[in-house]
């Protein structure tokens, strides 16, 4: 992490702000009773995708340090501070400390060579039928002339009328509008939509990950839809008639997505997140810090971009 201290001060500030967003803890705490030491961490009985990412991030810290984590689609805030992939967007989620986990699934960016104006002027969505909201959406718009929307068969015993054929990412990006619909927690497709030349349409997100979904602003980064999707056709029509507004939102979305494509900076932010966790739990020896040197006390948290309050004062969503 010597490279961090060599970065321009403005870049250091930006990365610290992100670290404070992911790790909102501000007071000393005791490690969870279920914690295990970094040196004892193993893959047995766990998802290899999560394990690879987690091990790569914690391996530079003291082997005797204790960490708590919850892998998978986490939709509730843990009782004790723990590392997670996802958390509810709320003012009381500070025990959920975000890391970039299962990155092979969630951070898939592809080149989109098709300009917005040259895409099919319809909305598309494909996803598993793993929650009632998705089934309701697919049922409502399965035959709509402005939509190509449907569920991929999940666990239904037979084919349903809302089921549609699989579409690859490249096939979906032929359309001007791509819906992002949360499943168990976040919508996996949000990252590649926002990195593309298509316009993202979605309800206000309920969950967030390393992608910082809680910072996204409707009308700036995406087109917000009503909770029942009843305004979808109107929004499609509006942005087909106002392509310059659509392209402004797309440019903002692309700028947001670009933050997560610098591997070196991503690693530095993760180191700051973990360092803060270990420091607030009293597990770092400041005479011999292994992974990162920080000069600003964690309780002195800078405000987030856009004039939001610091994590130490809680952020209302």
Buried (B, 14 or more C-beta within 10 A) or exposed (E): BEEBEEBEEEEBEBBBBBBBBBBBBBEEBEBBEEBBBBEEBEEEEBBEBBBBBBEEBBEBBBEEBBBBBBBBBBBEBBEBBBBBBBBBBBEEBBBBBBBBBBBEEBBEBEEBEBEBEEBEBBBBBBBBBBBEBBBEBBBBBBEBEBBBBBBBBBEEEEEBEBBBEEBEBEEBBBBBBBBBBBBEBBBBBBBBBBBBBBBBBBBBBBBBBBBBBBBBEEEEBBBBBEEEBEBBBEBBEEBBEEBEBBBEBBEBBBEBBEBBEEEEBBBBBBBBBBBBBBBBBEBBEEEEBBBBEBEEEBEEBBBBEEEBEBBBEBBEB
